[in-house]
Amino acid sequence: MPKTAFRWIVGLSVLLVAGLWLAGCATGGSAVKDEGIAANIAYQVADSAEITKVAYYFKDYKGASRLHMDVTIKNTSPETKRFRVNIFLPEGPSGGGLYPRKVKADAMGIEAGQEHTREFPMYFDQLPTGFTIVVKEMS
């Protein structure tokens, strides 16, 4: 009887150690760093403008999930201005447009101190490795 009990104790101990070792291998691996795209971001902004917000996300566009970028521009000059924004991805796609998109008789641009946000579909289906945003003042 003592020989059988000893075998059970040794067998269960070996099984417990093997189970803990396997569980440790499953959770103890090195974590993959998710640094996002912060390392490869560049801005070229006119003196009369300021980028106050940049957001990127995926949203359905023309039947597929596409990368979209929201860019908010603030007019820091004392007069009303219109801006041209270009967004370039290192993988090739680009987007951009005018701020504001249309000029009306009573609104010729972004008023002094005001912000304007636009959304741009980028025709890209994965996160980019970075991006460049260029803001130019329209004359």
Secondary structure, 3 states (H helix, E strand, C coil): CHHHHHHHHHHHHHHHHHHHHHHHHHHCCCCCCCCCCHHHEEEEECCCEEEEEEEEEEEEECCEEEEEEEEEEEECCCCCECEEEEEECCCCCEEEEEECCCCCCCCCCECCCCEEEEEEECCCCCCCCCEEEEEEECC
